[in-house]
Structure formats: C-alpha cells, structure tokens
Amino acid sequence: MPRTRKDRLDQVATDGAFDAIVLGGGINGIGVFRELTLQGLRVLLVERSDFCSGCSSAPSRMIHGGLRYLENGEFSLVKESLRERDGLLAIAPHMVRPLPTTIPITEIFSGLWNSTVGFLGGGGKPSNRGAAPIKIGLGVYDWLTRKRRILPRHAFNGREATFRQWPQLNGQVRFSATYYDAWISHPERLGLELVADAEVASPESVALNYVTLQRRADGGLELVDAAADARLAVTAKVIVNATGAWLDETRSELTTPGERLVAGTKGSHLVIDNPALRDALGGHMLYYENADGRICIAFPYLGRVLAGATDIRVDRPARVRCEDDERDYILRSLRWLFPDIPMDIADIVFSFSGIRPLPRSGHAFTGRISRDHFTRRIDGSPPQICMVGGKWTTFRAFAEQASDDALRELGATRHRDSKNLPIGGGKDFPADRSDLVLRYMERFGVDESRATHLVGHYGTKGEVVQAYCADHPEDAPLTPESAYSTAEIDYLVRNEHVVHLTDLALRRTDLAITGQLSPAVVDALVEVAAAALGWSKERATSERTAFADELRDYHGVRLTGAAGEDTRREECA
C-alpha cells in the first residue's frame, strides 16, 4: 500500500523527534533531505505549498555550466556547474539530456574590454559580445572538462555554414559557435523522485507539503497543517533553511531578524506553439544576446519552444507572473532572431515566472550578480543552516555542502555519497533509450507512442506505472487525444503527494506547460483525483475553480467553464 499523507502526519504525531528539519521543498531543500536520509538520519521536510512549486518550478529547463559566468570571473562556479551537469546526465538520463547550443555572433572583437572588467570584478552592462571573447570563453569551457569529457568540443562556423543550417536567422549574424550543455524535461518530477528515494533510504523520515513550521509561545516548535487543523509538536537538533527567496523571512520567524542575505531577480519564460519557429531552431538551443546585453534563450521543448528570460531585480519575495512588458521583451528578441517568422501573442500556450534566490548584491546590472551559493550558520535553538543562492544545475553539490554543515552540528559523519547515485527512474537506464521503449512495448503490449511517453516521464519507473495500469482493466486514455491514461493519473494521485488539482496538472504532468489543457481534460483530471482522494462534489468544484484562477493569474491561460468549451490563451497579465 502506498504511504498516504495521513500516514505521514500520524508518523509525526507518534514521534515528533527528528535529527534535522529541512524547511523548503524546492530542489535545494529536497536535495538536503535526500543527502541527510542517505546518512541514516531521521529528517522532516517541510514545504508550505507543493514540492518544487516556487522558483524550482520556474527554471529555464537548462542544466548548464554557466558560460556567461566566466565573464564575471566565477571559474569555480563554472567548474562545479560543469561537473554537476555531467553528473546529472549520468544519474538522471531519463530527464536530463544533451542540448546542442548555438550562439549567433554579429561582431568580432566587441566585448573584450567589458569582459575583462567583469572578470576583474567590475560592474556595468556588457557590450555586445563578439567572436573573440566568445571563442575565449568556449575554450575555457572545453578546458575545464578536458579530463572527463562526455560532450563534444565547441565548433565555430562562418557565415555560409551558419546560414546553411539556420537559413532564417537575422541577416546581421556573421558567425556562430556551437557547444553542448544539457536540458531537463520535467524538473518538478525529478524533485519528486528525489523525495521518494529519500523516504526509501530512511523510512523514519517524513516529507510533507502544505504544512508550516511555527514557533510556539513556549519556544518549542510545531508542525501546522491548516487544512487538517493539526498542530504537532516536533523537535530537531538542527534546521536547514532552504526557503530560497523567502530565506530571510523564514529566518526571522524562527529566530531574530538580521542582515538580509538574499535579494533575488525575477525571471519569466514563455512556452510557444509555433511549428515554424520550432523547426527553425534545428534541434538546437539558440543562446543569443538581446539589445540590452542580457542573454536570451530559445530551444525546442516537448514539441513547443521555450523562450526567455527576463532578469528583473526584486527587493522582497512575492508570488510573481509574466507581465506584459516581459512578454513583449521576449517576443521582440525572438523577432530579431528570426525576423521572417510570424509570431503572435496567440502562439503563447503557457508562461511562468519565478524569483531567483541570489545572494544580496550591489551590482546595478543584474547579470553581474553571482549565481554562486554559500551557507550561513545562525545561532538559535536549534541553530539554522541557511542556504543562500544556488541554481538547479548545482543542487546536488549545494545540498552536499549544506548537509555536511548539518552533520557537523549533529556530530555525525558522512558515510554515503550521492555523486554517482542514480535518481528515481534513472536507475538501470540503458545507454540507448529506445531499448527501454522496446522493452515496454514487448512486456505490456503497448504501442511505441505509449512506451515513449512512459520512458520520457518515468524512466525505468515506467515499468511500475504501466504495471499499475495493466492491473486496472478499465484503464483508458484520459481523453481521446491524451498520452496520459486514467489509471496512470490515479497512480500519480495516490503515490506522489497530490493534495490539490494544481499539483497534478502543473507539476505531476506536463499537460499545462505544453498547452494540452482543455475543459474536458481538466474535468477528467478532477474526476480521477476526486475518486482517489475522496473529494466531495463541492470540493471538486472548488479545486477546479482554484486551478482555473491559477492558470489565469499566473500562467496567462484562460480555462472556460464547462467541458466542450475551448481553452482560450490570454496575454501574460
């Protein structure tokens, strides 16, 4: 039987004593939860919303070394990022895959001086980056991976070769440079796989979403589940504060206010359904410079195009969305890149935005703010280890660093390393994913499309999912056009911490981000979730309404009322 939310709450009620409490169920907090459970500790993971629902649900979907960080002189960060990129390609191959990346170049020597100033710690907006500084940067990129190279070296192309491969590029482009990084298909799902792996490693540990940790009047700690009206006393010898952009607020709630450690920037992205644009990319990510010196990206993503991003300073954390000016900024950059491809607001099927939890900085140009990470110990009862900064690519290394700090507080030692430990469905994943597709087709008698869906979403865990579906003779496609099935959705609801419809549609599946939602699809999701979770008719209606509001207010999608009506795409705001 799957472990339910009630089982987890009962476990805390029975024994609220933990070695460590991790606050924040984003990718950094989940990473620490896994690291500490691997050491045999009893750990409580506390997330006030859903796992990977904040900044961790709004990345560029790139797993990369950070080429532009070289411009800021952050060699150690780039070296670490490249190592972690290569590590994720090995331990999560079902979701992290190589991504050929091409830089269109319009100048030769431009940007050399500004890059030098940035390397020496200077600020200011970069000049247009020409072929010379890009060549130097890519040379360093290759040099840093020389002893363990798993991806091809970079290559430069002249104008003729560039336009042979990308004939619709802006005519101002004179050269291009191609190198390799990686992309992640379902970052939120990878976070959930880490949670599941951690609970297997330490069955006495507990991960809970939609709960908060509060300080009682007597100074003790309690876990609060507002929905169940439950307040459970808990203790720990150390707290790891991994609440990202909300780190300073969380720290103040549990101890005393201090100097702010985090001052983030807002990044927004668009998901665009434009086949001409997707085809023009030629399977590459184009990594290009906008007029203001900021880097933009566009790459094929799950049959659509993912494009971004903005980088706007944020003084205080809040829920954010893609605003009209950000949408227009990204679309303008794409129109510069491919001026002859028609693009319209109606092509946007989804938008998302998040706050990057960057270290507090005085740099006027946000691109100069470090993407590095560090920990800060705060005295208290118990002491807090604060995780400042970080990005998706380096979550494992940052989690290792923070967990080592926690182990020192506990007087414990590390005895398991996660560097080469497969994540979830990455375990026993074949070198050629088509072998796994064929295995599912032969074992379950499904067609290639269904087998490919299982491999892409669950890796080797797809065998468990499809076996569950096979045990339900009534299983059928969620809707006639959907790759998901009703039993598959039932499995996700019962096994993956689903509390609300938003969890299911936004993070357990890719239905929302790829623009596959319709009133009929949403109604089918509600029907399955209501049956699995015992929702009343009133609860099911409120869940649907709340989800429609979420889509409209934060993702630029309007879902109209009843099945059979069309889903309308809105502007970002």
C-alpha positions, -999 to +999 in steps of 0.1 A: +000+000+000+013+035-008+022+057+021-005+084+024-005+119+037-024+107+068+002+080+074+029+107+074+011+130+097+004+101+121+041+092+120+049+128+131+022+127+158+035+094+171+072+106+172+080+142+166+117+140+174+139+144+143+176+148+139+171+176+114+143+196+099+146+209+064+125+240+056+117+244+019+106+217-006+123+233-036+151+215-053+178+226-028+157+216+002+148+183-014+185+177-022+194+182+015+166+159+026+179+132+004+216+138+015+207+135+052+185+105+048+213+088+030+234+092+062+208+072+082+193+103+099+157+109+107+147+140+088+115+161+084+110+180+051+085+209+055+071+227+024+043+253+028+030+248-007+037+219-031+071+204-037+090+223-064+062+248-068+082+280-063+114+290-081+122+253-086+092+251-110+103+281-130+138+274-143+150+278-179+150+239-180+187+242-188+213+221-170+244+240-178+279+250-169+271+287-170+292+300-199+284+336-191+296+333-155+331+332-169+326+369-178+322+376-140+354+356-132+334+328-115+357+300-125+350+278-095+312+281-101+316+271-138+338+242-129+313+230-103+284+235-127+301+216-155+309+187-131+273+186-118+259+189-154+279+158-164+268+141-132+231+147-139+235+134-174+247+101-158+224+098-128+192+112-143+195+103-180+157+098-184+151+135-178+185+152-184+198+150-220+225+167-241+215+200-257+235+214-287+237+251-281+245+277-307+255+314-303+247+337-332+275+363-334+274+397-351+308+412-341+344+401-339+362+420-311+333+437-293+330+430-256+366+421-250+373+451-227+339+447-208+345+410-203+379+418-188+364+444-165+337+419-154+364+392-149+382+416-126+351+423-105+338+453-123+301+460-129+280+476-156+262+463-186+282+442-211+290+454-246+278+433-275+299+401-272+319+394-303+336+363-317+369+369-298+355+369-262+331+340-271+360+320-285+380+325-254+351+316-231+343+284-250+380+275-250+379+278-212+347+258-211+363+229-230+395+231-209+376+227-177+361+194-188+392+181-206+398+152-181+363+138-182+348+149-215+315+134-223+301+160-247+317+173-279+341+203-280+328+236-293+330+245-330+330+278-349+311+284-381+315+311-407+285+330-422+280+305-450+279+274-428+258+292-402+231+302-427+232+267-444+220+253-411+198+282-399+187+300-431+161+321-413+185+338-389+188+375-388+210+387-416+232+407-392+247+374-380+283+369-392+294+338-374+281+312-350+296+290-323+281+256-312+288+239-279+269+214-257+251+217-225+220+199-213+183+203-207+158+188-182+124+177-194+104+175-161+123+193-133+094+190-109+091+153-114+128+149-108+123+166-074+095+142-066+117+113-075+144+126-051+117+128-023+107+092-030+143+080-030+149+097+003+119+082+020+130+047+008+165+054+022+151+064+056+115+051+062+115+070+095+119+103+077+089+123+066+083+147+037+051+168+039+038+195+016+012+222+025+025+224+061+044+251+080+068+251+109+060+276+136+075+287+170+052+282+199+048+307+227+069+285+250+098+285+224+091+250+211+084+241+175+052+227+160+042+214+126+010+230+114-014+215+088-040+242+084-062+221+062-065+193+087-064+217+117-035+198+131-007+211+152+020+186+160+049+192+184+083+185+168+120+188+178+153+188+159+189+194+167+194+215+136+173+233+110+183+237+074+167+268+059+163+262+022+134+285+015+151+304-013+138+339-019+119+337+014+150+327+034+153+360+054+116+360+063+118+323+074+149+330+094+132+359+112+101+339+120+121+313+139+149+334+154+155+371+152+158+394+121+193+401+108+210+415+078+193+403+046+212+376+028+190+372-003+179+397-029+167+379-059+158+386-095+127+377-114+129+355-145+100+349-168+096+325-197+072+317-225+062+284-240+053+289-276+034+267-300+048+279-333+060+250-356+079+273-379+099+287-350+105+252-336+117+239-369+139+269-375+159+261-343+170+229-359+171+209-327+195+235-311+191+260-283+200+294-296+217+314-269+217+349-280+222+385-269+193+410-266+197+447-272+202+454-235+231+430-232+211+403-214+213+367-227+181+352-241+174+315-250+151+296-273+150+258-277+127+230-287+108+218-256+084+189-256+071+198-290+069+235-283+095+263-280+107+275-246+119+311-247+132+335-221+143+351-200+139+383-181+162+393-152+145+420-130+156+429-096+132+420-067+136+435-033+111+414-014+098+379-022+063+375-036+043+353-060+051+366-095+039+363-130+050+372-165+039+407-171+030+423-205+063+441-208+083+409-201+062+390-227+069+417-252+106+418-244+109+381-251+089+382-283+109+412-296+141+392-290+127+363-310+116+385-338+151+399-340+165+364-341+141+352-368+126+383-385+108+364-412+089+340-390+054+353-380+049+353-342+019+364-322+007+365-287-018+338-296+011+314-301+019+315-263+004+285-246+019+290-212+041+314-193+058+311-160+079+332-137+100+328-105+124+346-083+160+335-084+173+334-048+206+352-054+230+365-028+224+401-019+244+423-042+250+460-051+255+454-088+234+477-109+233+452-138+215+421-126+236+399-150+266+407-128+250+393-097+267+360-087+248+327-093+271+310-067+259+296-034+271+295+002+257+286+037+255+308+068+250+294+103+226+313+125+226+307+163+194+296+178+176+268+194+181+248+173+207+265+151+199+272+114+220+264+084+208+290+058+213+281+021+220+313+001+219+313-037+221+282-058+206+270-091+191+239-105+223+226-121+242+227-088+215+215-064+233+182-055+266+199-047+249+226-027+228+201-008+260+181-001+276+213+013+246+222+035+242+186+047+279+184+057+273+216+078+243+199+094+263+167+101+289+188+119+262+203+141+250+167+149+285+153+155+278+128+127+299+118+097+290+111+061+291+075+050+272+077+017+280+098-013+254+108-039+277+118-067+271+086-087+238+076-071+210+073-098+178+093-092+144+076-095+138+063-130+175+069-139+185+037-122+195+010-147+186+033-175+200+019-208+226+037-229+200+039-257+166+049-245+150+032-275+159-001-259+137+007-229+109+018-253+111-016-270+111-034-236+079-017-226+063-024-259+072-061-257+063-066-220+030-046-219+018-049-255+016-011-258+024+009-289+055+029-295+038+062-286+027+050-252+061+033-245+079+066-254+056+085-231+064+061-202+102+064-208+101+101-211+081+107-179+093+079-156+124+063-170+128+028-156+100+035-131+076+035-161+075-003-156+058+002-122+034+028-136+024+006-166+021-025-144-004-005-122-023+005-153-023-031-165-040-041-132-069-018-140-088-033-169-110-001-171-079+020-179-083+042-209-068+074-223-077+104-202-093+120-232-091+106-268-061+129-276-042+125-244-010+105-239-020+100-202-044+073-191-069+074-162-051+046-142-018+065-147-033+096-133-048+076-104-013+062-097+002+097-096-026+110-072-021+080-048+017+079-049+031+114-055+019+137-026-010+152-046-032+174-024-047+198-050-056+197-086-029+223-093-003+197-081-015+172-106-019+194-137+011+217-132+038+195-117+030+158-118+021+160-156+032+183-184-004+190-195-004+226-186+031+237-197+027+222-231-007+237-237-026+204-237-053+215-212-089+218-223-120+218-201-125+181-210-090+173-198-094+192-166-128+176-159-112+141-164-084+150-140-109+162-114-129+130-117-099+108-111-085+129-083-119+132-066-123+094-066-088+087-053-088+114-026-124+112-016-134+148-026-170+158-022-187+174-052-182+208-035-145+202-030-141+190-066-158+222-078-136+244-056-105+226-068-114+232-104-122+269-098-089+274-079-070+258-107-086+280-134-077+310-113-041+298-110-039+294-148-054+328-155-035+348-128+000+333-131+003+314-164-016+335-189-041+308-197-079+312-195-098+280-190-135+284-196-162+268-176-176+235-189-163+206-209-167+211-246-158+247-245-125+260-258-095+269-237-085+304-246-050+317-244-046+351-227-018+376-225+006+371-197-010+396-174 
